[in-house]
């Protein structure tokens, strides 16, 4: 199966059209085997879904065979859930993300298990803190550095959840943790975002 870093190089989340073209080009590359192309197809579906072409994304995911390779099956669950969540059907997405988290954990696919828990926090907003803390606990003990990088986004997300609820002191703690993880395992963009979040929280606390 494909290393997550390979997929990361193809992704540009700020430009889903570019990402779509990169995945289409990769699918035409004969150096990838059948299972790898199935993984690439799930990411093509995600790029299409990010552009709001939900029916097209869903049809593509329908065509991907996830029976032979369980990791592909986890990715199909994840991307189906994302399409549902983005198209306004969050409640329908929740059981798919739950299945993805359980199967990812069973397979030892740490990155995908955390991704599923992270998506559960978004789709099941009433329990966002619970899902995010579960994801944090999982990611903090992961062996894979790509999975540990989730700690930045997860603390940041939890910080904004608290910030939105007016719980600024708790939000500040999460933003500070996000900054610490960003310095340890994140990207320069994540480090900058964490600093900006801390500044926003400081202003909110000063105003309160």
C-alpha positions in Angstrom: 0.0 0.0 0.0 1.0 3.6 -0.4 2.9 5.5 2.2 1.0 8.5 3.6 3.8 10.8 2.6 3.3 9.8 -1.0 -0.3 10.9 -0.8 0.6 14.1 1.0 2.9 15.1 -1.9 0.0 14.8 -4.3 -2.4 16.7 -2.1 -2.9 20.5 -2.1 -5.9 21.0 0.1 -6.0 24.7 -0.8 -6.4 23.7 -4.5 -8.6 20.7 -4.9 -8.7 21.1 -8.7 -4.9 20.8 -8.8 -5.1 17.8 -6.5 -7.7 16.2 -8.7 -5.4 16.5 -11.7 -2.5 15.1 -9.8 -4.5 12.0 -8.7 -5.8 11.5 -12.3 -2.2 11.6 -13.5 -1.1 9.2 -10.8 -3.9 6.8 -11.8 -2.5 6.8 -15.3 1.0 5.9 -14.1 1.8 2.2 -14.7 4.2 2.1 -11.9 1.3 1.8 -9.4 -0.2 -1.6 -8.8 -4.0 -2.3 -8.6 -4.3 -1.8 -4.8 -2.3 1.4 -4.9 -4.5 2.7 -7.7 -7.6 1.9 -5.6 -6.1 4.0 -2.8 -5.4 6.8 -5.3 -8.9 6.6 -6.5 -10.3 7.2 -3.0 -8.3 10.4 -2.8 -9.5 11.4 -6.3 -13.0 11.0 -4.9 -12.1 13.2 -2.0 -10.7 15.9 -4.3 -13.8 15.9 -6.4 -16.0 16.0 -3.3 -14.1 19.1 -2.0 -15.2 20.8 -5.2 -18.9 20.2 -4.3 -19.3 17.5 -7.0 -20.8 15.1 -4.5 -22.7 12.7 -6.8 -19.6 12.3 -9.0 -17.5 11.6 -5.9 -20.0 9.1 -4.6 -20.1 7.3 -8.0 -16.4 7.1 -8.1 -16.2 5.7 -4.6 -18.8 3.1 -5.6 -16.5 1.9 -8.3 -13.5 1.3 -6.1 -13.0 -2.3 -4.9 -12.3 -2.3 -1.2 -12.9 -6.1 -0.8 -9.4 -7.3 -1.4 -7.4 -4.8 0.5 -8.8 -3.8 4.0 -6.9 -0.5 4.0 -8.7 0.6 0.8 -11.9 -0.3 2.6 -11.0 2.1 5.5 -10.3 4.9 3.0 -13.6 4.2 1.2 -15.5 4.5 4.5 -13.6 7.7 5.3 -14.3 9.4 1.9 -17.9 8.3 1.8 -18.3 9.9 5.2 -16.6 13.1 4.1 -18.9 13.4 1.1 -22.0 12.9 3.3 -20.7 15.4 5.9 -19.8 18.0 3.3 -23.1 17.6 1.5 -25.2 18.3 4.6 -25.8 14.7 5.9 -23.6 14.7 8.9 -25.8 12.2 10.9 -25.4 9.7 8.0 -21.7 10.2 8.0 -21.2 9.3 11.7 -21.6 5.5 11.5 -19.2 5.4 8.5 -16.5 7.3 10.5 -17.1 5.0 13.5 -16.6 1.9 11.2 -13.4 3.5 9.7 -12.0 4.3 13.2 -12.7 0.7 14.4 -11.3 -1.0 11.3 -8.3 1.4 11.1 -7.4 0.5 14.7 -7.9 -3.2 14.0 -5.5 -3.0 11.0 -2.9 -0.9 12.8 -3.5 2.0 10.4 -2.9 4.6 13.0 -3.1 7.6 10.6 -6.5 6.5 9.3 -7.9 5.7 12.7 -7.1 9.2 14.0 -8.4 10.8 10.8 -11.7 9.0 11.4 -11.9 10.1 15.0 -11.1 13.7 13.9 -14.0 13.5 11.4 -16.3 12.2 14.0 -15.6 15.3 16.0 -16.7 17.4 13.0 -19.8 15.3 12.1 -21.0 14.6 15.6 -20.5 18.1 17.0 -22.5 17.5 20.2 -19.7 15.1 21.2 -16.8 16.9 19.5 -14.8 17.2 22.7 -15.1 13.5 23.5 -14.1 12.4 19.9 -11.2 14.9 19.8 -9.9 13.7 23.2 -10.1 10.1 21.9 -8.1 11.1 18.8 -5.5 12.9 21.0 -5.1 9.9 23.2 -4.6 7.7 20.2 -2.3 10.0 18.3 -0.1 10.7 21.3 1.1 7.1 21.5 1.4 6.5 17.7 4.6 5.2 16.3 4.2 6.9 13.0 5.4 10.6 12.8 2.7 11.5 10.3 0.1 10.3 12.8 1.7 12.3 15.7 1.4 15.4 13.5 -2.3 15.1 14.0 -1.7 16.4 17.6 -1.3 19.9 16.2 -4.6 20.0 14.3 -6.5 18.2 17.1 -5.4 20.5 19.9 -6.1 23.4 17.5 -9.6 22.1 16.7 -10.4 21.6 20.4 -9.1 25.1 21.2 -11.5 26.6 18.7 -14.4 24.5 20.0 -13.7 26.0 23.5 -13.2 29.4 22.0 -16.6 29.3 20.3 -18.2 28.3 23.6 -16.6 31.2 25.4 -14.3 29.0 27.4 -11.2 31.1 26.6 -8.9 29.9 29.4 -9.4 26.2 28.3 -9.0 27.3 24.6 -5.7 29.0 25.5 -4.3 25.8 27.0 -5.2 23.8 23.8 -3.7 26.5 21.5 -0.5 26.4 23.6 -0.4 22.6 23.3 -0.9 22.9 19.5 2.0 25.3 19.4 4.3 22.9 21.3 3.4 20.0 19.0 3.8 22.2 16.0 7.3 23.1 17.1 8.0 19.4 17.7 6.3 17.7 14.7 4.4 20.3 12.6 5.0 22.5 9.6 5.9 26.2 9.6 2.3 27.0 8.6 1.0 25.0 11.6 3.4 26.9 13.9 2.2 30.2 12.6 -1.5 29.2 12.9 -0.9 28.2 16.5 0.7 31.5 17.3 -2.1 33.4 15.8 -4.7 31.3 17.7 -2.9 32.1 21.0 -2.9 35.8 20.1 -6.7 35.7 19.4 -7.3 33.9 22.6 -5.2 36.4 24.6 -7.3 39.2 23.1 -10.5 37.5 24.0 -9.3 36.9 27.6 -8.2 40.6 27.9 -11.6 41.8 26.6 -13.5 39.5 29.0 
